[in-house]
Amino acid sequence: PWFRHQIYSPGFYTGYGVKTLPGAREAIELERWDEAAREIENVSEVIAGVADRIERITARIRRTERDDG
């Protein structure tokens, strides 16, 4: 629950020092392997969702450019 962002966040022990992929990274650092596996699954779903959104936006831009072209 500490992390609000899946890609980067202040570390639990580092204050404002940024940690990338914070849930997975800290679970790995603490050797909490079950938690690490869950966090890796979570962040992979977030990344896949962002990739899908980028693809949809790119397609919309291309359609607009083609229609305006």
mmCIF file as Biopython writes it, N, C-alpha, C and O atoms, coordinates in Angstrom:
data_model
#
loop_
_atom_site.group_PDB
_atom_site.id
_atom_site.type_symbol
_atom_site.label_atom_id
_atom_site.label_alt_id
_atom_site.label_comp_id
_atom_site.label_asym_id
_atom_site.label_entity_id
_atom_site.label_seq_id
_atom_site.pdbx_PDB_ins_code
_atom_site.Cartn_x
_atom_site.Cartn_y
_atom_site.Cartn_z
_atom_site.occupancy
_atom_site.B_iso_or_equiv
_atom_site.auth_seq_id
_atom_site.auth_asym_id
_atom_site.pdbx_PDB_model_num
ATOM 1   N N  . PRO A ? 1  ? 0.817  -1.217  0.000   1.0 0.0 1  A 1 
ATOM 2   C CA . PRO A ? 1  ? 0.000  0.000   0.000   1.0 0.0 1  A 1 
ATOM 3   C C  . PRO A ? 1  ? 0.857  1.276   0.000   1.0 0.0 1  A 1 
ATOM 4   O O  . PRO A ? 1  ? 0.340  2.363   -0.259  1.0 0.0 1  A 1 
ATOM 5   N N  . TRP A ? 2  ? 2.136  1.155   0.283   1.0 0.0 2  A 1 
ATOM 6   C CA . TRP A ? 2  ? 3.011  2.320   0.330   1.0 0.0 2  A 1 
ATOM 7   C C  . TRP A ? 2  ? 3.128  2.976   -1.037  1.0 0.0 2  A 1 
ATOM 8   O O  . TRP A ? 2  ? 3.193  4.201   -1.138  1.0 0.0 2  A 1 
ATOM 9   N N  . PHE A ? 3  ? 3.156  2.169   -2.080  1.0 0.0 3  A 1 
ATOM 10  C CA . PHE A ? 3  ? 3.411  2.681   -3.417  1.0 0.0 3  A 1 
ATOM 11  C C  . PHE A ? 3  ? 2.120  3.106   -4.100  1.0 0.0 3  A 1 
ATOM 12  O O  . PHE A ? 3  ? 1.137  2.365   -4.117  1.0 0.0 3  A 1 
ATOM 13  N N  . ARG A ? 4  ? 2.138  4.300   -4.658  1.0 0.0 4  A 1 
ATOM 14  C CA . ARG A ? 4  ? 0.995  4.802   -5.399  1.0 0.0 4  A 1 
ATOM 15  C C  . ARG A ? 4  ? 1.269  4.766   -6.895  1.0 0.0 4  A 1 
ATOM 16  O O  . ARG A ? 4  ? 0.345  4.893   -7.699  1.0 0.0 4  A 1 
ATOM 17  N N  . HIS A ? 5  ? 2.503  4.599   -7.267  1.0 0.0 5  A 1 
ATOM 18  C CA . HIS A ? 5  ? 2.900  4.588   -8.661  1.0 0.0 5  A 1 
ATOM 19  C C  . HIS A ? 5  ? 3.681  3.309   -8.913  1.0 0.0 5  A 1 
ATOM 20  O O  . HIS A ? 5  ? 4.546  2.950   -8.114  1.0 0.0 5  A 1 
ATOM 21  N N  . GLN A ? 6  ? 3.394  2.619   -10.003 1.0 0.0 6  A 1 
ATOM 22  C CA . GLN A ? 6  ? 4.022  1.325   -10.253 1.0 0.0 6  A 1 
ATOM 23  C C  . GLN A ? 6  ? 5.398  1.432   -10.898 1.0 0.0 6  A 1 
ATOM 24  O O  . GLN A ? 6  ? 6.189  0.493   -10.803 1.0 0.0 6  A 1 
ATOM 25  N N  . ILE A ? 7  ? 5.704  2.547   -11.551 1.0 0.0 7  A 1 
ATOM 26  C CA . ILE A ? 7  ? 6.949  2.673   -12.289 1.0 0.0 7  A 1 
ATOM 27  C C  . ILE A ? 7  ? 8.050  3.305   -11.435 1.0 0.0 7  A 1 
ATOM 28  O O  . ILE A ? 7  ? 9.200  2.870   -11.485 1.0 0.0 7  A 1 
ATOM 29  N N  . TYR A ? 8  ? 7.708  4.304   -10.671 1.0 0.0 8  A 1 
ATOM 30  C CA . TYR A ? 8  ? 8.695  4.891   -9.764  1.0 0.0 8  A 1 
ATOM 31  C C  . TYR A ? 8  ? 7.977  5.471   -8.555  1.0 0.0 8  A 1 
ATOM 32  O O  . TYR A ? 8  ? 6.809  5.854   -8.631  1.0 0.0 8  A 1 
ATOM 33  N N  . SER A ? 9  ? 8.683  5.528   -7.459  1.0 0.0 9  A 1 
ATOM 34  C CA . SER A ? 9  ? 8.084  6.003   -6.224  1.0 0.0 9  A 1 
ATOM 35  C C  . SER A ? 9  ? 9.191  6.257   -5.213  1.0 0.0 9  A 1 
ATOM 36  O O  . SER A ? 9  ? 10.272 5.679   -5.325  1.0 0.0 9  A 1 
ATOM 37  N N  . PRO A ? 10 ? 8.942  7.106   -4.234  1.0 0.0 10 A 1 
ATOM 38  C CA . PRO A ? 10 ? 9.919  7.213   -3.151  1.0 0.0 10 A 1 
ATOM 39  C C  . PRO A ? 10 ? 10.049 5.855   -2.473  1.0 0.0 10 A 1 
ATOM 40  O O  . PRO A ? 10 ? 9.049  5.174   -2.245  1.0 0.0 10 A 1 
ATOM 41  N N  . GLY A ? 11 ? 11.255 5.468   -2.158  1.0 0.0 11 A 1 
ATOM 42  C CA . GLY A ? 11 ? 11.464 4.194   -1.491  1.0 0.0 11 A 1 
ATOM 43  C C  . GLY A ? 11 ? 11.001 4.240   -0.049  1.0 0.0 11 A 1 
ATOM 44  O O  . GLY A ? 11 ? 11.037 5.294   0.586   1.0 0.0 11 A 1 
ATOM 45  N N  . PHE A ? 12 ? 10.571 3.119   0.462   1.0 0.0 12 A 1 
ATOM 46  C CA . PHE A ? 12 ? 10.100 3.048   1.850   1.0 0.0 12 A 1 
ATOM 47  C C  . PHE A ? 12 ? 11.212 3.446   2.809   1.0 0.0 12 A 1 
ATOM 48  O O  . PHE A ? 12 ? 10.965 4.105   3.819   1.0 0.0 12 A 1 
ATOM 49  N N  . TYR A ? 13 ? 12.447 3.039   2.485   1.0 0.0 13 A 1 
ATOM 50  C CA . TYR A ? 13 ? 13.587 3.320   3.355   1.0 0.0 13 A 1 
ATOM 51  C C  . TYR A ? 13 ? 14.466 4.451   2.842   1.0 0.0 13 A 1 
ATOM 52  O O  . TYR A ? 13 ? 15.415 4.844   3.520   1.0 0.0 13 A 1 
ATOM 53  N N  . THR A ? 14 ? 14.174 4.978   1.667   1.0 0.0 14 A 1 
ATOM 54  C CA . THR A ? 14 ? 15.039 6.005   1.080   1.0 0.0 14 A 1 
ATOM 55  C C  . THR A ? 14 ? 14.417 7.393   1.104   1.0 0.0 14 A 1 
ATOM 56  O O  . THR A ? 14 ? 14.975 8.324   0.523   1.0 0.0 14 A 1 
ATOM 57  N N  . GLY A ? 15 ? 13.299 7.547   1.749   1.0 0.0 15 A 1 
ATOM 58  C CA . GLY A ? 15 ? 12.657 8.853   1.786   1.0 0.0 15 A 1 
ATOM 59  C C  . GLY A ? 15 ? 12.245 9.288   0.405   1.0 0.0 15 A 1 
ATOM 60  O O  . GLY A ? 15 ? 11.468 8.601   -0.258  1.0 0.0 15 A 1 
ATOM 61  N N  . TYR A ? 16 ? 12.759 10.430  -0.043  1.0 0.0 16 A 1 
ATOM 62  C CA . TYR A ? 16 ? 12.381 10.932  -1.355  1.0 0.0 16 A 1 
ATOM 63  C C  . TYR A ? 16 ? 13.247 10.375  -2.471  1.0 0.0 16 A 1 
ATOM 64  O O  . TYR A ? 16 ? 13.030 10.714  -3.634  1.0 0.0 16 A 1 
ATOM 65  N N  . GLY A ? 17 ? 14.222 9.530   -2.154  1.0 0.0 17 A 1 
ATOM 66  C CA . GLY A ? 17 ? 15.029 8.898   -3.187  1.0 0.0 17 A 1 
ATOM 67  C C  . GLY A ? 17 ? 14.152 7.967   -4.010  1.0 0.0 17 A 1 
ATOM 68  O O  . GLY A ? 17 ? 13.491 7.084   -3.465  1.0 0.0 17 A 1 
ATOM 69  N N  . VAL A ? 18 ? 14.148 8.167   -5.319  1.0 0.0 18 A 1 
ATOM 70  C CA . VAL A ? 18 ? 13.257 7.414   -6.196  1.0 0.0 18 A 1 
ATOM 71  C C  . VAL A ? 18 ? 13.735 5.981   -6.370  1.0 0.0 18 A 1 
ATOM 72  O O  . VAL A ? 18 ? 14.928 5.712   -6.508  1.0 0.0 18 A 1 
ATOM 73  N N  . LYS A ? 19 ? 12.776 5.076   -6.358  1.0 0.0 19 A 1 
ATOM 74  C CA . LYS A ? 19 ? 13.024 3.672   -6.690  1.0 0.0 19 A 1 
ATOM 75  C C  . LYS A ? 19 ? 12.208 3.367   -7.930  1.0 0.0 19 A 1 
ATOM 76  O O  . LYS A ? 19 ? 11.028 3.709   -8.005  1.0 0.0 19 A 1 
ATOM 77  N N  . THR A ? 20 ? 12.842 2.716   -8.911  1.0 0.0 20 A 1 
ATOM 78  C CA . THR A ? 20 ? 12.111 2.289   -10.089 1.0 0.0 20 A 1 
ATOM 79  C C  . THR A ? 20 ? 11.477 0.940   -9.804  1.0 0.0 20 A 1 
ATOM 80  O O  . THR A ? 20 ? 12.036 0.118   -9.077  1.0 0.0 20 A 1 
ATOM 81  N N  . LEU A ? 21 ? 10.296 0.719   -10.387 1.0 0.0 21 A 1 
ATOM 82  C CA . LEU A ? 21 ? 9.511  -0.494  -10.151 1.0 0.0 21 A 1 
ATOM 83  C C  . LEU A ? 21 ? 9.523  -0.827  -8.657  1.0 0.0 21 A 1 
ATOM 84  O O  . LEU A ? 21 ? 9.973  -1.901  -8.258  1.0 0.0 21 A 1 
ATOM 85  N N  . PRO A ? 22 ? 9.030  0.091   -7.845  1.0 0.0 22 A 1 
ATOM 86  C CA . PRO A ? 22 ? 9.238  0.022   -6.395  1.0 0.0 22 A 1 
ATOM 87  C C  . PRO A ? 22 ? 8.701  -1.220  -5.703  1.0 0.0 22 A 1 
ATOM 88  O O  . PRO A ? 22 ? 9.381  -1.780  -4.843  1.0 0.0 22 A 1 
ATOM 89  N N  . GLY A ? 23 ? 7.510  -1.662  -6.050  1.0 0.0 23 A 1 
ATOM 90  C CA . GLY A ? 23 ? 6.948  -2.832  -5.376  1.0 0.0 23 A 1 
ATOM 91  C C  . GLY A ? 23 ? 7.805  -4.059  -5.594  1.0 0.0 23 A 1 
ATOM 92  O O  . GLY A ? 23 ? 8.167  -4.756  -4.646  1.0 0.0 23 A 1 
ATOM 93  N N  . ALA A ? 24 ? 8.128  -4.320  -6.855  1.0 0.0 24 A 1 
ATOM 94  C CA . ALA A ? 24 ? 8.941  -5.486  -7.186  1.0 0.0 24 A 1 
ATOM 95  C C  . ALA A ? 24 ? 10.352 -5.336  -6.626  1.0 0.0 24 A 1 
ATOM 96  O O  . ALA A ? 24 ? 10.899 -6.277  -6.052  1.0 0.0 24 A 1 
ATOM 97  N N  . ARG A ? 25 ? 10.928 -4.172  -6.789  1.0 0.0 25 A 1 
ATOM 98  C CA . ARG A ? 25 ? 12.313 -3.964  -6.369  1.0 0.0 25 A 1 
ATOM 99  C C  . ARG A ? 25 ? 12.496 -4.160  -4.872  1.0 0.0 25 A 1 
ATOM 100 O O  . ARG A ? 25 ? 13.406 -4.870  -4.444  1.0 0.0 25 A 1 
ATOM 101 N N  . GLU A ? 26 ? 11.638 -3.538  -4.078  1.0 0.0 26 A 1 
ATOM 102 C CA . GLU A ? 26 ? 11.813 -3.675  -2.633  1.0 0.0 26 A 1 
ATOM 103 C C  . GLU A ? 26 ? 11.500 -5.093  -2.165  1.0 0.0 26 A 1 
ATOM 104 O O  . GLU A ? 26 ? 12.138 -5.585  -1.236  1.0 0.0 26 A 1 
ATOM 105 N N  . ALA A ? 27 ? 10.541 -5.750  -2.784  1.0 0.0 27 A 1 
ATOM 106 C CA . ALA A ? 27 ? 10.261 -7.142  -2.417  1.0 0.0 27 A 1 
ATOM 107 C C  . ALA A ? 27 ? 11.470 -8.022  -2.724  1.0 0.0 27 A 1 
ATOM 108 O O  . ALA A ? 27 ? 11.821 -8.899  -1.935  1.0 0.0 27 A 1 
ATOM 109 N N  . ILE A ? 28 ? 12.107 -7.785  -3.873  1.0 0.0 28 A 1 
ATOM 110 C CA . ILE A ? 28 ? 13.307 -8.549  -4.217  1.0 0.0 28 A 1 
ATOM 111 C C  . ILE A ? 28 ? 14.434 -8.247  -3.242  1.0 0.0 28 A 1 
ATOM 112 O O  . ILE A ? 28 ? 15.109 -9.158  -2.763  1.0 0.0 28 A 1 
ATOM 113 N N  . GLU A ? 29 ? 14.639 -6.959  -2.947  1.0 0.0 29 A 1 
ATOM 114 C CA . GLU A ? 29 ? 15.708 -6.576  -2.019  1.0 0.0 29 A 1 
ATOM 115 C C  . GLU A ? 29 ? 15.507 -7.205  -0.643  1.0 0.0 29 A 1 
ATOM 116 O O  . GLU A ? 29 ? 16.477 -7.535  0.040   1.0 0.0 29 A 1 
ATOM 117 N N  . LEU A ? 30 ? 14.255 -7.369  -0.237  1.0 0.0 30 A 1 
ATOM 118 C CA . LEU A ? 30 ? 13.958 -7.959  1.071   1.0 0.0 30 A 1 
ATOM 119 C C  . LEU A ? 30 ? 13.792 -9.479  0.997   1.0 0.0 30 A 1 
ATOM 120 O O  . LEU A ? 30 ? 13.461 -10.129 1.988   1.0 0.0 30 A 1 
ATOM 121 N N  . GLU A ? 31 ? 14.030 -10.034 -0.204  1.0 0.0 31 A 1 
ATOM 122 C CA . GLU A ? 31 ? 13.924 -11.469 -0.443  1.0 0.0 31 A 1 
ATOM 123 C C  . GLU A ? 31 ? 12.548 -12.039 -0.081  1.0 0.0 31 A 1 
ATOM 124 O O  . GLU A ? 31 ? 12.426 -13.144 0.449   1.0 0.0 31 A 1 
ATOM 125 N N  . ARG A ? 32 ? 11.545 -11.259 -0.380  1.0 0.0 32 A 1 
ATOM 126 C CA . ARG A ? 32 ? 10.153 -11.689 -0.207  1.0 0.0 32 A 1 
ATOM 127 C C  . ARG A ? 32 ? 9.654  -12.158 -1.571  1.0 0.0 32 A 1 
ATOM 128 O O  . ARG A ? 32 ? 8.992  -11.410 -2.290  1.0 0.0 32 A 1 
ATOM 129 N N  . TRP A ? 33 ? 9.973  -13.386 -1.913  1.0 0.0 33 A 1 
ATOM 130 C CA . TRP A ? 33 ? 9.804  -13.881 -3.270  1.0 0.0 33 A 1 
ATOM 131 C C  . TRP A ? 33 ? 8.347  -13.982 -3.702  1.0 0.0 33 A 1 
ATOM 132 O O  . TRP A ? 33 ? 8.038  -13.680 -4.855  1.0 0.0 33 A 1 
ATOM 133 N N  . ASP A ? 34 ? 7.452  -14.390 -2.829  1.0 0.0 34 A 1 
ATOM 134 C CA . ASP A ? 34 ? 6.035  -14.447 -3.202  1.0 0.0 34 A 1 
ATOM 135 C C  . ASP A ? 34 ? 5.498  -13.046 -3.489  1.0 0.0 34 A 1 
ATOM 136 O O  . ASP A ? 34 ? 4.776  -12.832 -4.463  1.0 0.0 34 A 1 
ATOM 137 N N  . GLU A ? 35 ? 5.858  -12.107 -2.635  1.0 0.0 35 A 1 
ATOM 138 C CA . GLU A ? 35 ? 5.454  -10.720 -2.836  1.0 0.0 35 A 1 
ATOM 139 C C  . GLU A ? 35 ? 6.073  -10.168 -4.126  1.0 0.0 35 A 1 
ATOM 140 O O  . GLU A ? 35 ? 5.407  -9.458  -4.879  1.0 0.0 35 A 1 
ATOM 141 N N  . ALA A ? 36 ? 7.330  -10.489 -4.377  1.0 0.0 36 A 1 
ATOM 142 C CA . ALA A ? 36 ? 7.997  -10.033 -5.603  1.0 0.0 36 A 1 
ATOM 143 C C  . ALA A ? 36 ? 7.261  -10.543 -6.838  1.0 0.0 36 A 1 
ATOM 144 O O  . ALA A ? 36 ? 7.052  -9.796  -7.793  1.0 0.0 36 A 1 
ATOM 145 N N  . ALA A ? 37 ? 6.873  -11.805 -6.818  1.0 0.0 37 A 1 
ATOM 146 C CA . ALA A ? 37 ? 6.143  -12.380 -7.958  1.0 0.0 37 A 1 
ATOM 147 C C  . ALA A ? 37 ? 4.826  -11.643 -8.180  1.0 0.0 37 A 1 
ATOM 148 O O  . ALA A ? 37 ? 4.467  -11.358 -9.323  1.0 0.0 37 A 1 
ATOM 149 N N  . ARG A ? 38 ? 4.106  -11.331 -7.112  1.0 0.0 38 A 1 
ATOM 150 C CA . ARG A ? 38 ? 2.838  -10.593 -7.241  1.0 0.0 38 A 1 
ATOM 151 C C  . ARG A ? 38 ? 3.082  -9.190  -7.790  1.0 0.0 38 A 1 
ATOM 152 O O  . ARG A ? 38 ? 2.347  -8.715  -8.656  1.0 0.0 38 A 1 
ATOM 153 N N  . GLU A ? 39 ? 4.112  -8.541  -7.281  1.0 0.0 39 A 1 
ATOM 154 C CA . GLU A ? 39 ? 4.405  -7.179  -7.726  1.0 0.0 39 A 1 
ATOM 155 C C  . GLU A ? 39 ? 4.860  -7.154  -9.184  1.0 0.0 39 A 1 
ATOM 156 O O  . GLU A ? 39 ? 4.518  -6.230  -9.922  1.0 0.0 39 A 1 
ATOM 157 N N  . ILE A ? 40 ? 5.616  -8.143  -9.597  1.0 0.0 40 A 1 
ATOM 158 C CA . ILE A ? 40 ? 6.034  -8.223  -10.997 1.0 0.0 40 A 1 
ATOM 159 C C  . ILE A ? 40 ? 4.813  -8.398  -11.886 1.0 0.0 40 A 1 
ATOM 160 O O  . ILE A ? 40 ? 4.726  -7.780  -12.948 1.0 0.0 40 A 1 
ATOM 161 N N  . GLU A ? 41 ? 3.878  -9.226  -11.467 1.0 0.0 41 A 1 
ATOM 162 C CA . GLU A ? 41 ? 2.634  -9.414  -12.219 1.0 0.0 41 A 1 
ATOM 163 C C  . GLU A ? 41 ? 1.863  -8.094  -12.293 1.0 0.0 41 A 1 
ATOM 164 O O  . GLU A ? 41 ? 1.365  -7.724  -13.356 1.0 0.0 41 A 1 
ATOM 165 N N  . ASN A ? 42 ? 1.765  -7.390  -11.176 1.0 0.0 42 A 1 
ATOM 166 C CA . ASN A ? 42 ? 1.056  -6.105  -11.146 1.0 0.0 42 A 1 
ATOM 167 C C  . ASN A ? 42 ? 1.674  -5.109  -12.117 1.0 0.0 42 A 1 
ATOM 168 O O  . ASN A ? 42 ? 0.970  -4.501  -12.923 1.0 0.0 42 A 1 
ATOM 169 N N  . VAL A ? 43 ? 2.976  -4.945  -12.042 1.0 0.0 43 A 1 
ATOM 170 C CA . VAL A ? 43 ? 3.631  -3.940  -12.887 1.0 0.0 43 A 1 
ATOM 171 C C  . VAL A ? 43 ? 3.594  -4.347  -14.350 1.0 0.0 43 A 1 
ATOM 172 O O  . VAL A ? 43 ? 3.533  -3.485  -15.226 1.0 0.0 43 A 1 
ATOM 173 N N  . SER A ? 44 ? 3.629  -5.643  -14.632 1.0 0.0 44 A 1 
ATOM 174 C CA . SER A ? 44 ? 3.537  -6.067  -16.032 1.0 0.0 44 A 1 
ATOM 175 C C  . SER A ? 44 ? 2.158  -5.741  -16.600 1.0 0.0 44 A 1 
ATOM 176 O O  . SER A ? 44 ? 2.046  -5.370  -17.769 1.0 0.0 44 A 1 
ATOM 177 N N  . GLU A ? 45 ? 1.117  -5.873  -15.797 1.0 0.0 45 A 1 
ATOM 178 C CA . GLU A ? 45 ? -0.227 -5.508  -16.243 1.0 0.0 45 A 1 
ATOM 179 C C  . GLU A ? 45 ? -0.334 -4.003  -16.483 1.0 0.0 45 A 1 
ATOM 180 O O  . GLU A ? 45 ? -0.974 -3.569  -17.441 1.0 0.0 45 A 1 
ATOM 181 N N  . VAL A ? 46 ? 0.289  -3.212  -15.619 1.0 0.0 46 A 1 
ATOM 182 C CA . VAL A ? 46 ? 0.279  -1.755  -15.793 1.0 0.0 46 A 1 
ATOM 183 C C  . VAL A ? 46 ? 0.999  -1.384  -17.093 1.0 0.0 46 A 1 
ATOM 184 O O  . VAL A ? 46 ? 0.493  -0.576  -17.872 1.0 0.0 46 A 1 
ATOM 185 N N  . ILE A ? 47 ? 2.161  -1.963  -17.328 1.0 0.0 47 A 1 
ATOM 186 C CA . ILE A ? 47 ? 2.924  -1.657  -18.536 1.0 0.0 47 A 1 
ATOM 187 C C  . ILE A ? 47 ? 2.148  -2.086  -19.781 1.0 0.0 47 A 1 
ATOM 188 O O  . ILE A ? 47 ? 2.111  -1.349  -20.766 1.0 0.0 47 A 1 
ATOM 189 N N  . ALA A ? 48 ? 1.537  -3.255  -19.751 1.0 0.0 48 A 1 
ATOM 190 C CA . ALA A ? 48 ? 0.744  -3.726  -20.895 1.0 0.0 48 A 1 
ATOM 191 C C  . ALA A ? 48 ? -0.437 -2.779  -21.148 1.0 0.0 48 A 1 
ATOM 192 O O  . ALA A ? 48 ? -0.759 -2.485  -22.299 1.0 0.0 48 A 1 
ATOM 193 N N  . GLY A ? 49 ? -1.068 -2.312  -20.096 1.0 0.0 49 A 1 
ATOM 194 C CA . GLY A ? 49 ? -2.179 -1.373  -20.248 1.0 0.0 49 A 1 
ATOM 195 C C  . GLY A ? 49 ? -1.743 -0.050  -20.845 1.0 0.0 49 A 1 
ATOM 196 O O  . GLY A ? 49 ? -2.438 0.513   -21.691 1.0 0.0 49 A 1 
ATOM 197 N N  . VAL A ? 50 ? -0.601 0.446   -20.411 1.0 0.0 50 A 1 
ATOM 198 C CA . VAL A ? 50 ? -0.079 1.696   -20.964 1.0 0.0 50 A 1 
ATOM 199 C C  . VAL A ? 50 ? 0.289  1.501   -22.436 1.0 0.0 50 A 1 
ATOM 200 O O  . VAL A ? 50 ? 0.000  2.363   -23.265 1.0 0.0 50 A 1 
ATOM 201 N N  . ALA A ? 51 ? 0.920  0.380   -22.761 1.0 0.0 51 A 1 
ATOM 202 C CA . ALA A ? 51 ? 1.283  0.097   -24.151 1.0 0.0 51 A 1 
ATOM 203 C C  . ALA A ? 51 ? 0.029  0.054   -25.032 1.0 0.0 51 A 1 
ATOM 204 O O  . ALA A ? 51 ? 0.028  0.588   -26.141 1.0 0.0 51 A 1 
ATOM 205 N N  . ASP A ? 52 ? -1.017 -0.572  -24.543 1.0 0.0 52 A 1 
ATOM 206 C CA . ASP A ? 52 ? -2.269 -0.636  -25.294 1.0 0.0 52 A 1 
ATOM 207 C C  . ASP A ? 52 ? -2.834 0.761   -25.514 1.0 0.0 52 A 1 
ATOM 208 O O  . ASP A ? 52 ? -3.287 1.084   -26.612 1.0 0.0 52 A 1 
ATOM 209 N N  . ARG A ? 53 ? -2.811 1.572   -24.498 1.0 0.0 53 A 1 
ATOM 210 C CA . ARG A ? 53 ? -3.325 2.942   -24.626 1.0 0.0 53 A 1 
ATOM 211 C C  . ARG A ? 53 ? -2.500 3.740   -25.629 1.0 0.0 53 A 1 
ATOM 212 O O  . ARG A ? 53 ? -3.063 4.480   -26.434 1.0 0.0 53 A 1 
ATOM 213 N N  . ILE A ? 54 ? -1.184 3.604   -25.595 1.0 0.0 54 A 1 
ATOM 214 C CA . ILE A ? 54 ? -0.324 4.300   -26.552 1.0 0.0 54 A 1 
ATOM 215 C C  . ILE A ? 54 ? -0.648 3.852   -27.980 1.0 0.0 54 A 1 
ATOM 216 O O  . ILE A ? 54 ? -0.707 4.675   -28.894 1.0 0.0 54 A 1 
ATOM 217 N N  . GLU A ? 55 ? -0.854 2.562   -28.164 1.0 0.0 55 A 1 
ATOM 218 C CA . GLU A ? 55 ? -1.189 2.049   -29.496 1.0 0.0 55 A 1 
ATOM 219 C C  . GLU A ? 55 ? -2.515 2.626   -29.992 1.0 0.0 55 A 1 
ATOM 220 O O  . GLU A ? 55 ? -2.634 2.994   -31.161 1.0 0.0 55 A 1 
ATOM 221 N N  . ARG A ? 56 ? -3.507 2.707   -29.109 1.0 0.0 56 A 1 
ATOM 222 C CA . ARG A ? 56 ? -4.803 3.263   -29.509 1.0 0.0 56 A 1 
ATOM 223 C C  . ARG A ? 56 ? -4.687 4.744   -29.860 1.0 0.0 56 A 1 
ATOM 224 O O  . ARG A ? 56 ? -5.284 5.200   -30.835 1.0 0.0 56 A 1 
ATOM 225 N N  . ILE A ? 57 ? -3.926 5.490   -29.074 1.0 0.0 57 A 1 
ATOM 226 C CA . ILE A ? 57 ? -3.741 6.919   -29.341 1.0 0.0 57 A 1 
ATOM 227 C C  . ILE A ? 57 ? -2.982 7.115   -30.649 1.0 0.0 57 A 1 
ATOM 228 O O  . ILE A ? 57 ? -3.322 7.992   -31.442 1.0 0.0 57 A 1 
ATOM 229 N N  . THR A ? 58 ? -1.960 6.300   -30.872 1.0 0.0 58 A 1 
ATOM 230 C CA . THR A ? 58 ? -1.190 6.387   -32.114 1.0 0.0 58 A 1 
ATOM 231 C C  . THR A ? 58 ? -2.084 6.122   -33.318 1.0 0.0 58 A 1 
ATOM 232 O O  . THR A ? 58 ? -1.998 6.831   -34.321 1.0 0.0 58 A 1 
ATOM 233 N N  . ALA A ? 59 ? -2.937 5.115   -33.230 1.0 0.0 59 A 1 
ATOM 234 C CA . ALA A ? 59 ? -3.858 4.806   -34.324 1.0 0.0 59 A 1 
ATOM 235 C C  . ALA A ? 59 ? -4.806 5.983   -34.579 1.0 0.0 59 A 1 
ATOM 236 O O  . ALA A ? 59 ? -5.087 6.318   -35.730 1.0 0.0 59 A 1 
ATOM 237 N N  . ARG A ? 60 ? -5.288 6.596   -33.525 1.0 0.0 60 A 1 
ATOM 238 C CA . ARG A ? 60 ? -6.188 7.750   -33.668 1.0 0.0 60 A 1 
ATOM 239 C C  . ARG A ? 60 ? -5.472 8.912   -34.350 1.0 0.0 60 A 1 
ATOM 240 O O  . ARG A ? 60 ? -6.042 9.568   -35.222 1.0 0.0 60 A 1 
ATOM 241 N N  . ILE A ? 61 ? -4.229 9.166   -33.958 1.0 0.0 61 A 1 
ATOM 242 C CA . ILE A ? 61 ? -3.451 10.249  -34.576 1.0 0.0 61 A 1 
ATOM 243 C C  . ILE A ? 61 ? -3.239 9.958   -36.055 1.0 0.0 61 A 1 
ATOM 244 O O  . ILE A ? 61 ? -3.382 10.851  -36.891 1.0 0.0 61 A 1 
ATOM 245 N N  . ARG A ? 62 ? -2.901 8.727   -36.380 1.0 0.0 62 A 1 
ATOM 246 C CA . ARG A ? 62 ? -2.676 8.372   -37.785 1.0 0.0 62 A 1 
ATOM 247 C C  . ARG A ? 62 ? -3.945 8.530   -38.614 1.0 0.0 62 A 1 
ATOM 248 O O  . ARG A ? 62 ? -3.890 8.998   -39.751 1.0 0.0 62 A 1 
ATOM 249 N N  . ARG A ? 63 ? -5.090 8.142   -38.049 1.0 0.0 63 A 1 
ATOM 250 C CA . ARG A ? 63 ? -6.358 8.325   -38.768 1.0 0.0 63 A 1 
ATOM 251 C C  . ARG A ? 63 ? -6.630 9.805   -39.018 1.0 0.0 63 A 1 
ATOM 252 O O  . ARG A ? 63 ? -7.050 10.197  -40.107 1.0 0.0 63 A 1 
ATOM 253 N N  . THR A ? 64 ? -6.383 10.617  -37.997 1.0 0.0 64 A 1 
ATOM 254 C CA . THR A ? 64 ? -6.605 12.055  -38.109 1.0 0.0 64 A 1 
ATOM 255 C C  . THR A ? 64 ? -5.690 12.650  -39.170 1.0 0.0 64 A 1 
ATOM 256 O O  . THR A ? 64 ? -6.130 13.464  -39.982 1.0 0.0 64 A 1 
ATOM 257 N N  . GLU A ? 65 ? -4.422 12.253  -39.169 1.0 0.0 65 A 1 
ATOM 258 C CA . GLU A ? 65 ? -3.481 12.761  -40.162 1.0 0.0 65 A 1 
ATOM 259 C C  . GLU A ? 65 ? -3.905 12.333  -41.575 1.0 0.0 65 A 1 
ATOM 260 O O  . GLU A ? 65 ? -3.819 13.120  -42.518 1.0 0.0 65 A 1 
ATOM 261 N N  . ARG A ? 66 ? -4.352 11.104  -41.710 1.0 0.0 66 A 1 
ATOM 262 C CA . ARG A ? 66 ? -4.777 10.596  -43.015 1.0 0.0 66 A 1 
ATOM 263 C C  . ARG A ? 66 ? -6.020 11.360  -43.492 1.0 0.0 66 A 1 
ATOM 264 O O  . ARG A ? 66 ? -6.111 11.720  -44.666 1.0 0.0 66 A 1 
ATOM 265 N N  . ASP A ? 67 ? -6.965 11.605  -42.598 1.0 0.0 67 A 1 
ATOM 266 C CA . ASP A ? 67 ? -8.193 12.311  -42.957 1.0 0.0 67 A 1 
ATOM 267 C C  . ASP A ? 67 ? -7.913 13.778  -43.308 1.0 0.0 67 A 1 
ATOM 268 O O  . ASP A ? 67 ? -8.573 14.357  -44.171 1.0 0.0 67 A 1 
ATOM 269 N N  . ASP A ? 68 ? -6.925 14.366  -42.626 1.0 0.0 68 A 1 
ATOM 270 C CA . ASP A ? 68 ? -6.583 15.772  -42.869 1.0 0.0 68 A 1 
ATOM 271 C C  . ASP A ? 68 ? -5.673 15.924  -44.079 1.0 0.0 68 A 1 
ATOM 272 O O  . ASP A ? 68 ? -5.562 17.008  -44.651 1.0 0.0 68 A 1 
ATOM 273 N N  . GLY A ? 69 ? -5.015 14.817  -44.469 1.0 0.0 69 A 1 
ATOM 274 C CA . GLY A ? 69 ? -3.961 14.833  -45.461 1.0 0.0 69 A 1 
ATOM 275 C C  . GLY A ? 69 ? -4.360 15.062  -46.831 1.0 0.0 69 A 1 
ATOM 276 O O  . GLY A ? 69 ? -3.513 15.087  -47.724 1.0 0.0 69 A 1 
#
